[in-house]
Amino acid sequence: MPATKDRTSRNRTAARPFILWREVLTAYAAPALMAGTAGAVTGQQDLVVAASTSIAGTSAVVAYLVGTWLQRGGRPRRWTTSSPQIVLTAVLVIPAVGAAALLGWAAAQWLPAHSPVPAAAWPERLRIDLPVSAALATTIVTLRWRSTTAASAT
């Protein structure tokens, strides 16, 4: 049977448009499901809790901030579309990870003295959870945004 081109199907190579609320929802749901499942399978209750709080929450906030900055009212900055993807990603990931690491460190220092359960181990998780979540969310949102701007420019 000869191969025929299906003209009614949607072109799978075309990128979905960048819609910020979808990216934020995905940035929350994906790490929450993955880390939560990993915590449940390995029996790590603290990971199950962190999955939907510090890990997914950080991812969603960072995705929103980076996506909003990249969209800039629908008009991208010229250098964000002309520089190589790896450069743009690195320029955005480095400050996002730095800010998240600083916030995680500060929270790990401040929370034990001011929380009702000062002996809890969860504040220490913030030193790792926040920067890792920020790095992943920034990278994914930047690459997704850049793929849609490249597709719309052609």
C-alpha positions in Angstrom: 0.0 0.0 0.0 1.6 3.3 -1.0 2.3 5.8 1.7 0.1 8.9 1.5 0.3 12.1 3.2 -2.5 12.8 5.7 -3.4 16.4 5.1 -6.0 16.5 7.8 -3.6 15.7 10.7 -1.9 18.5 12.5 1.8 19.0 11.8 3.6 17.3 14.7 6.8 19.3 14.1 5.0 22.6 14.7 5.6 23.9 18.2 2.7 24.6 20.5 2.3 28.3 21.2 3.9 29.5 24.5 1.0 30.1 26.9 2.3 31.2 30.3 -0.4 29.6 32.4 0.1 26.2 30.8 3.9 26.5 31.3 3.4 27.4 35.0 0.9 24.5 35.5 3.3 22.1 33.8 6.2 23.4 35.9 4.2 22.7 39.0 2.7 19.3 38.0 5.7 17.6 36.4 8.1 17.8 39.4 5.3 17.2 41.9 4.3 14.0 40.2 7.8 12.8 39.6 9.3 13.6 43.0 6.1 12.5 44.8 6.1 9.2 43.0 9.8 8.7 43.7 9.2 9.5 47.4 6.3 7.1 47.6 8.1 4.3 45.9 11.2 4.7 48.0 9.3 5.3 51.2 10.6 8.8 51.8 7.7 10.7 53.3 9.7 14.0 53.4 10.2 13.8 49.7 6.5 13.2 49.1 5.7 16.4 51.1 8.6 18.4 49.5 7.4 17.3 46.0 4.2 19.4 46.2 5.6 22.2 48.3 9.2 23.4 47.9 10.1 21.5 44.7 6.9 22.1 42.7 6.2 25.5 44.2 9.7 26.8 43.3 9.4 25.4 39.8 6.0 27.2 39.3 7.2 30.5 40.7 10.4 30.5 38.6 8.5 29.4 35.5 6.1 32.3 36.0 8.9 34.9 36.6 11.1 33.7 33.7 8.2 33.3 31.3 6.8 36.8 32.2 10.3 38.3 31.7 10.8 36.5 28.4 7.4 37.5 27.0 7.8 41.2 28.0 4.3 42.2 26.9 4.5 40.0 23.8 7.6 41.7 22.4 10.8 39.8 23.0 14.0 41.6 23.6 16.2 41.5 20.5 19.2 39.7 22.1 16.9 37.0 23.5 16.0 35.9 20.0 19.3 36.5 18.3 21.7 34.9 20.8 22.3 31.1 20.7 19.9 29.0 22.9 22.7 27.8 25.2 23.8 31.4 25.9 20.3 32.6 26.6 19.6 29.6 28.8 22.9 30.1 30.8 22.3 33.8 31.2 18.9 33.1 32.7 19.8 29.9 34.7 22.8 31.4 36.5 20.9 34.2 38.3 17.8 32.1 38.9 19.9 29.4 40.6 21.9 32.0 42.5 18.8 33.7 43.8 17.2 30.3 44.7 20.3 29.1 46.4 20.5 32.3 48.5 16.8 32.0 49.4 17.2 28.4 50.3 20.2 29.1 52.5 18.5 32.0 54.2 15.3 30.0 54.8 17.3 27.1 56.2 18.9 29.5 58.7 15.8 31.5 59.6 13.1 28.8 59.7 14.4 26.6 62.4 14.5 29.5 64.8 11.0 30.7 63.9 9.0 27.6 63.1 6.9 25.6 65.5 9.1 22.5 64.9 12.7 23.7 65.2 14.2 20.2 65.1 12.6 19.4 61.7 15.0 18.3 58.9 12.9 19.9 56.1 14.5 23.4 56.2 17.8 21.8 55.2 16.1 20.4 52.1 15.5 23.9 50.9 19.2 24.4 50.2 19.0 21.7 47.5 15.4 21.8 46.4 15.2 25.5 45.6 18.3 25.8 43.3 17.6 22.5 41.5 14.0 23.3 40.9 15.0 26.8 39.7 17.6 25.4 37.3 15.2 22.9 35.7 12.2 25.3 35.5 14.4 28.1 34.0 15.9 25.8 31.4 12.7 24.2 30.3 10.7 27.5 30.1 13.6 29.2 28.3 13.9 26.4 25.7 10.1 26.1 25.3 9.8 29.9 24.8 12.7 30.0 22.4 11.3 27.1 20.3 8.1 29.0 19.9 9.7 32.3 18.9 11.9 30.5 16.4 8.8 28.7 14.9 6.8 32.0 14.7 9.7 33.8 13.1 9.9 31.3 10.2 
